[in-house]
């Protein structure tokens, strides 16, 4: 569960990076 949360956060960071 914790790993899933970390991956989700990491993916979110990548999406934000691609957005800008």
mmCIF entry with sequence, helices, sheets and N, C-alpha, C, O atoms, coordinates in Angstrom:
data_MODEL
# 
_entry.id   MODEL 
# 
_entity.id                         1 
_entity.type                       polymer 
_entity.pdbx_number_of_molecules   1 
# 
_entity_poly.entity_id                      1 
_entity_poly.type                           'polypeptide(L)' 
_entity_poly.nstd_linkage                   no 
_entity_poly.nstd_monomer                   no 
_entity_poly.pdbx_seq_one_letter_code       
;(UNK)(UNK)(UNK)(UNK)(UNK)(UNK)(UNK)(UNK)(UNK)(UNK)(UNK)(UNK)(UNK)(UNK)(UNK)(UNK)
(UNK)(UNK)(UNK)(UNK)
;
_entity_poly.pdbx_seq_one_letter_code_can   XXXXXXXXXXXXXXXXXXXX 
_entity_poly.pdbx_strand_id                 A 
# 
loop_
_entity_poly_seq.entity_id 
_entity_poly_seq.num 
_entity_poly_seq.mon_id 
_entity_poly_seq.hetero 
1 1  UNK n 
1 2  UNK n 
1 3  UNK n 
1 4  UNK n 
1 5  UNK n 
1 6  UNK n 
1 7  UNK n 
1 8  UNK n 
1 9  UNK n 
1 10 UNK n 
1 11 UNK n 
1 12 UNK n 
1 13 UNK n 
1 14 UNK n 
1 15 UNK n 
1 16 UNK n 
1 17 UNK n 
1 18 UNK n 
1 19 UNK n 
1 20 UNK n 
# 
_struct_asym.id          A 
_struct_asym.entity_id   1 
# 
_struct_conf.conf_type_id            HELX_P 
_struct_conf.id                      HELX_P1 
_struct_conf.pdbx_PDB_helix_id       AA1 
_struct_conf.beg_label_comp_id       UNK 
_struct_conf.beg_label_asym_id       A 
_struct_conf.beg_label_seq_id        2 
_struct_conf.pdbx_beg_PDB_ins_code   ? 
_struct_conf.end_label_comp_id       UNK 
_struct_conf.end_label_asym_id       A 
_struct_conf.end_label_seq_id        19 
_struct_conf.pdbx_end_PDB_ins_code   ? 
_struct_conf.beg_auth_comp_id        UNK 
_struct_conf.beg_auth_asym_id        A 
_struct_conf.beg_auth_seq_id         2 
_struct_conf.end_auth_comp_id        UNK 
_struct_conf.end_auth_asym_id        A 
_struct_conf.end_auth_seq_id         19 
_struct_conf.pdbx_PDB_helix_class    1 
_struct_conf.details                 ? 
_struct_conf.pdbx_PDB_helix_length   18 
# 
_struct_conf_type.id          HELX_P 
_struct_conf_type.criteria    ? 
_struct_conf_type.reference   ? 
# 
loop_
_atom_site.group_PDB 
_atom_site.id 
_atom_site.type_symbol 
_atom_site.label_atom_id 
_atom_site.label_alt_id 
_atom_site.label_comp_id 
_atom_site.label_asym_id 
_atom_site.label_entity_id 
_atom_site.label_seq_id 
_atom_site.pdbx_PDB_ins_code 
_atom_site.Cartn_x 
_atom_site.Cartn_y 
_atom_site.Cartn_z 
_atom_site.occupancy 
_atom_site.B_iso_or_equiv 
_atom_site.pdbx_formal_charge 
_atom_site.auth_seq_id 
_atom_site.auth_comp_id 
_atom_site.auth_asym_id 
_atom_site.auth_atom_id 
_atom_site.pdbx_PDB_model_num 
ATOM 1  N N  . UNK A 1 1  ? 0.832 -1.197 0.000   1.00 0.00 ? 1  UNK A N  1 
ATOM 2  C CA . UNK A 1 1  ? 0.000 0.000  0.000   1.00 0.00 ? 1  UNK A CA 1 
ATOM 3  C C  . UNK A 1 1  ? 0.876 1.260  0.000   1.00 0.00 ? 1  UNK A C  1 
ATOM 4  O O  . UNK A 1 1  ? 0.620 2.209  -0.741  1.00 0.00 ? 1  UNK A O  1 
ATOM 5  N N  . UNK A 1 2  ? 1.895 1.248  0.829   1.00 0.00 ? 2  UNK A N  1 
ATOM 6  C CA . UNK A 1 2  ? 2.800 2.391  0.901   1.00 0.00 ? 2  UNK A CA 1 
ATOM 7  C C  . UNK A 1 2  ? 3.561 2.579  -0.409  1.00 0.00 ? 2  UNK A C  1 
ATOM 8  O O  . UNK A 1 2  ? 3.758 3.703  -0.871  1.00 0.00 ? 2  UNK A O  1 
ATOM 9  N N  . UNK A 1 3  ? 3.979 1.472  -0.993  1.00 0.00 ? 3  UNK A N  1 
ATOM 10 C CA . UNK A 1 3  ? 4.704 1.525  -2.274  1.00 0.00 ? 3  UNK A CA 1 
ATOM 11 C C  . UNK A 1 3  ? 3.786 2.101  -3.358  1.00 0.00 ? 3  UNK A C  1 
ATOM 12 O O  . UNK A 1 3  ? 4.220 2.901  -4.186  1.00 0.00 ? 3  UNK A O  1 
ATOM 13 N N  . UNK A 1 4  ? 2.537 1.693  -3.344  1.00 0.00 ? 4  UNK A N  1 
ATOM 14 C CA . UNK A 1 4  ? 1.552 2.184  -4.313  1.00 0.00 ? 4  UNK A CA 1 
ATOM 15 C C  . UNK A 1 4  ? 1.408 3.703  -4.200  1.00 0.00 ? 4  UNK A C  1 
ATOM 16 O O  . UNK A 1 4  ? 1.318 4.409  -5.205  1.00 0.00 ? 4  UNK A O  1 
ATOM 17 N N  . UNK A 1 5  ? 1.390 4.186  -2.962  1.00 0.00 ? 5  UNK A N  1 
ATOM 18 C CA . UNK A 1 5  ? 1.268 5.620  -2.719  1.00 0.00 ? 5  UNK A CA 1 
ATOM 19 C C  . UNK A 1 5  ? 2.497 6.365  -3.243  1.00 0.00 ? 5  UNK A C  1 
ATOM 20 O O  . UNK A 1 5  ? 2.370 7.440  -3.829  1.00 0.00 ? 5  UNK A O  1 
ATOM 21 N N  . UNK A 1 6  ? 3.673 5.797  -3.033  1.00 0.00 ? 6  UNK A N  1 
ATOM 22 C CA . UNK A 1 6  ? 4.917 6.408  -3.518  1.00 0.00 ? 6  UNK A CA 1 
ATOM 23 C C  . UNK A 1 6  ? 4.938 6.449  -5.042  1.00 0.00 ? 6  UNK A C  1 
ATOM 24 O O  . UNK A 1 6  ? 5.320 7.457  -5.636  1.00 0.00 ? 6  UNK A O  1 
ATOM 25 N N  . UNK A 1 7  ? 4.535 5.374  -5.657  1.00 0.00 ? 7  UNK A N  1 
ATOM 26 C CA . UNK A 1 7  ? 4.497 5.298  -7.131  1.00 0.00 ? 7  UNK A CA 1 
ATOM 27 C C  . UNK A 1 7  ? 3.492 6.305  -7.668  1.00 0.00 ? 7  UNK A C  1 
ATOM 28 O O  . UNK A 1 7  ? 3.750 6.974  -8.668  1.00 0.00 ? 7  UNK A O  1 
ATOM 29 N N  . UNK A 1 8  ? 2.356 6.411  -7.009  1.00 0.00 ? 8  UNK A N  1 
ATOM 30 C CA . UNK A 1 8  ? 1.320 7.349  -7.429  1.00 0.00 ? 8  UNK A CA 1 
ATOM 31 C C  . UNK A 1 8  ? 1.850 8.782  -7.357  1.00 0.00 ? 8  UNK A C  1 
ATOM 32 O O  . UNK A 1 8  ? 1.628 9.575  -8.272  1.00 0.00 ? 8  UNK A O  1 
ATOM 33 N N  . UNK A 1 9  ? 2.535 9.105  -6.294  1.00 0.00 ? 9  UNK A N  1 
ATOM 34 C CA . UNK A 1 9  ? 3.102 10.428 -6.125  1.00 0.00 ? 9  UNK A CA 1 
ATOM 35 C C  . UNK A 1 9  ? 4.164 10.688 -7.199  1.00 0.00 ? 9  UNK A C  1 
ATOM 36 O O  . UNK A 1 9  ? 4.215 11.766 -7.790  1.00 0.00 ? 9  UNK A O  1 
ATOM 37 N N  . UNK A 1 10 ? 5.012 9.678  -7.440  1.00 0.00 ? 10 UNK A N  1 
ATOM 38 C CA . UNK A 1 10 ? 6.062 9.807  -8.445  1.00 0.00 ? 10 UNK A CA 1 
ATOM 39 C C  . UNK A 1 10 ? 5.474 10.012 -9.837  1.00 0.00 ? 10 UNK A C  1 
ATOM 40 O O  . UNK A 1 10 ? 5.967 10.838 -10.605 1.00 0.00 ? 10 UNK A O  1 
ATOM 41 N N  . UNK A 1 11 ? 4.446 9.280  -10.157 1.00 0.00 ? 11 UNK A N  1 
ATOM 42 C CA . UNK A 1 11 ? 3.778 9.416  -11.451 1.00 0.00 ? 11 UNK A CA 1 
ATOM 43 C C  . UNK A 1 11 ? 3.158 10.796 -11.593 1.00 0.00 ? 11 UNK A C  1 
ATOM 44 O O  . UNK A 1 11 ? 3.197 11.405 -12.662 1.00 0.00 ? 11 UNK A O  1 
ATOM 45 N N  . UNK A 1 12 ? 2.588 11.278 -10.497 1.00 0.00 ? 12 UNK A N  1 
ATOM 46 C CA . UNK A 1 12 ? 1.970 12.598 -10.485 1.00 0.00 ? 12 UNK A CA 1 
ATOM 47 C C  . UNK A 1 12 ? 3.027 13.678 -10.758 1.00 0.00 ? 12 UNK A C  1 
ATOM 48 O O  . UNK A 1 12 ? 2.768 14.635 -11.487 1.00 0.00 ? 12 UNK A O  1 
ATOM 49 N N  . UNK A 1 13 ? 4.203 13.519 -10.173 1.00 0.00 ? 13 UNK A N  1 
ATOM 50 C CA . UNK A 1 13 ? 5.310 14.466 -10.384 1.00 0.00 ? 13 UNK A CA 1 
ATOM 51 C C  . UNK A 1 13 ? 5.726 14.475 -11.856 1.00 0.00 ? 13 UNK A C  1 
ATOM 52 O O  . UNK A 1 13 ? 5.990 15.536 -12.421 1.00 0.00 ? 13 UNK A O  1 
ATOM 53 N N  . UNK A 1 14 ? 5.784 13.306 -12.468 1.00 0.00 ? 14 UNK A N  1 
ATOM 54 C CA . UNK A 1 14 ? 6.158 13.194 -13.884 1.00 0.00 ? 14 UNK A CA 1 
ATOM 55 C C  . UNK A 1 14 ? 5.118 13.882 -14.757 1.00 0.00 ? 14 UNK A C  1 
ATOM 56 O O  . UNK A 1 14 ? 5.465 14.606 -15.691 1.00 0.00 ? 14 UNK A O  1 
ATOM 57 N N  . UNK A 1 15 ? 3.838 13.655 -14.453 1.00 0.00 ? 15 UNK A N  1 
ATOM 58 C CA . UNK A 1 15 ? 2.762 14.292 -15.219 1.00 0.00 ? 15 UNK A CA 1 
ATOM 59 C C  . UNK A 1 15 ? 2.838 15.808 -15.122 1.00 0.00 ? 15 UNK A C  1 
ATOM 60 O O  . UNK A 1 15 ? 2.628 16.506 -16.114 1.00 0.00 ? 15 UNK A O  1 
ATOM 61 N N  . UNK A 1 16 ? 3.133 16.313 -13.947 1.00 0.00 ? 16 UNK A N  1 
ATOM 62 C CA . UNK A 1 16 ? 3.268 17.766 -13.740 1.00 0.00 ? 16 UNK A CA 1 
ATOM 63 C C  . UNK A 1 16 ? 4.471 18.277 -14.558 1.00 0.00 ? 16 UNK A C  1 
ATOM 64 O O  . UNK A 1 16 ? 4.391 19.333 -15.185 1.00 0.00 ? 16 UNK A O  1 
ATOM 65 N N  . UNK A 1 17 ? 5.563 17.535 -14.549 1.00 0.00 ? 17 UNK A N  1 
ATOM 66 C CA . UNK A 1 17 ? 6.763 17.928 -15.300 1.00 0.00 ? 17 UNK A CA 1 
ATOM 67 C C  . UNK A 1 17 ? 6.472 17.993 -16.801 1.00 0.00 ? 17 UNK A C  1 
ATOM 68 O O  . UNK A 1 17 ? 6.937 18.898 -17.494 1.00 0.00 ? 17 UNK A O  1 
ATOM 69 N N  . UNK A 1 18 ? 5.703 17.026 -17.289 1.00 0.00 ? 18 UNK A N  1 
ATOM 70 C CA . UNK A 1 18 ? 5.358 16.996 -18.708 1.00 0.00 ? 18 UNK A CA 1 
ATOM 71 C C  . UNK A 1 18 ? 4.395 18.127 -19.076 1.00 0.00 ? 18 UNK A C  1 
ATOM 72 O O  . UNK A 1 18 ? 4.430 18.673 -20.178 1.00 0.00 ? 18 UNK A O  1 
ATOM 73 N N  . UNK A 1 19 ? 3.535 18.454 -18.112 1.00 0.00 ? 19 UNK A N  1 
ATOM 74 C CA . UNK A 1 19 ? 2.550 19.510 -18.346 1.00 0.00 ? 19 UNK A CA 1 
ATOM 75 C C  . UNK A 1 19 ? 3.209 20.869 -18.588 1.00 0.00 ? 19 UNK A C  1 
ATOM 76 O O  . UNK A 1 19 ? 2.780 21.649 -19.438 1.00 0.00 ? 19 UNK A O  1 
ATOM 77 N N  . UNK A 1 20 ? 4.269 21.126 -17.809 1.00 0.00 ? 20 UNK A N  1 
ATOM 78 C CA . UNK A 1 20 ? 4.932 22.433 -17.907 1.00 0.00 ? 20 UNK A CA 1 
ATOM 79 C C  . UNK A 1 20 ? 6.138 22.431 -18.831 1.00 0.00 ? 20 UNK A C  1 
ATOM 80 O O  . UNK A 1 20 ? 6.786 23.464 -19.003 1.00 0.00 ? 20 UNK A O  1 
# 
